[in-house]
Amino acid sequence: MVPVDSSQTALNAARYAVKLARNTGASITLMYAMEIPYDIISYSGYDLIMDQMAAEGIKLLNRVKNACDADDVILETKFFRGSAANEILLEQKNGYDLIVIGNRGMGEIKGFLIGSVSRKVICHADCPVLVIK
């Protein structure tokens, strides 16, 4: 499984996962979790904003899929709504052998204080996690 966002490190992780899949015969699931902005729930255009954000998330998944040059690898995409770390940890319980995730490079202190998605996944995943820069 490869969780992606719009960062270069997520694209690097996806491309690395494709190389691994080619060498091992594995398949890949690219996943994107749309963070829900709770501060706009009461906004009258909430549904429209959510639909637009979902469409952008699906476009992102397709851009990453196309950028991976993975014609010879089985590659599926999954879209979720919710906290990225939580959705990754829930999805990995479906039997993935490995999570390949990009490290955003927040820095050790900032990552410790705020907590990054990759840090949470590393700490709580039930399978190995490979972090790509």
N, C-alpha and C positions, 0 to 999 in steps of 0.2 A: 504494500500500500504506500502511496506517495501523496501526502497532503500538500496542496499547493495554494499559493496566494499570488499576488502580482509581483513578488520580489524575484530578483535575479537568482538568489540562492535556491528558491523553490524550483525554478527552471533547471538549475544545475542538478538538483536532486532528481528531478524527473529524467533528465538525460542520463544520469549515472545509473538510475534504476533500469533504463532501457538496455544499457550495456550489460548489466548483471543478468537481465532476463534473456538476452541473446545467448549469453554464455551458459546459462543453466536451464533454459527451456521454460522458465517461469512466465506467468502472466502478471500484468500490472493493473492495479486499480488506482487511478488518479481521483482524489477526492477534494472537494472544496466545501468549507463550512462558512456560510454567510452569517456574520455576527449581526445580531438583531439590535438596532439602536433603541434601547428601551426609553430613552428620553423623548422620543417622538410618538410613542404609542397613542397618546391622546390627540395627536395632530389629525386634522380632518382628511388629509391626503395620505394617511398611513398606508393603506392598501396599495395605492399607486406607487408609492416609494418602494414598498417591499417587492412589488412586481418588477420594477425597474432594476432594483438591486439583484434580484434573482436572475433576471435576464443577463446582467453584466457578469454574474458569477458563472453562468453556463457558457457565456462567450469566453471567459477566462479559461475554463476547463478545455474548451475546444482549441483555443490558441496554444495552450501548453501541449495538448495532444498533438497538434500539427507540427509544433516546433521540435518535437522529440524524434522525428524521422523514424517512427516505430512501425512501419508497414509490415515488418516480419515478426512482430511481437503482438500477442493478444493484449489489448489495452482497453479497459473500460473506464467510464467516468461515473462518479457519484456526487450528487449535490445534497447538502444538508443545510438546515437552518438552525443556528445555535452557536454556542461557544466552540471555537475551533478545537481547543484541547479536549474538551468534553466529548465532542462528536468523534474525534480521532480515537479516543480511548474506548468509546462505545463501539465504534465500527471494528476496531481491531479484535474484538472478542468474537468476530465471525470467522476466525481461523487463519488469519494472515501469518505468514512465516517471518516477515520482516517489515519494518516501517523504515522508509528512506525519507528523511525530512531535511529541509534546508535550515541552516542556522542564520538568523538575521544579523548576527554580530552586534547585539545590543551592548556588549561589554559586560564584564563579570559583575560589577557592582550594580549597574542598572538592571541587568537580568535578575539579580538576586532580589532587589527591592521590588520590582514590578512583577517578575515572574514571566518568562516567555513561554510560548506554546511548546517549543522544542524541549525546554527544561521540564515542563509538566509531563510531556509524553515520555521522555527518558525516565523520569522518576516513577511513573505509574503504569507503563505498558507491560503487558504480559508476554510480549515477544521481543526479540532483539530490535534495537533502534540504531540506525546508521545515520549520523548527522553529516551533512555535506555543506561545505563553505561555498 
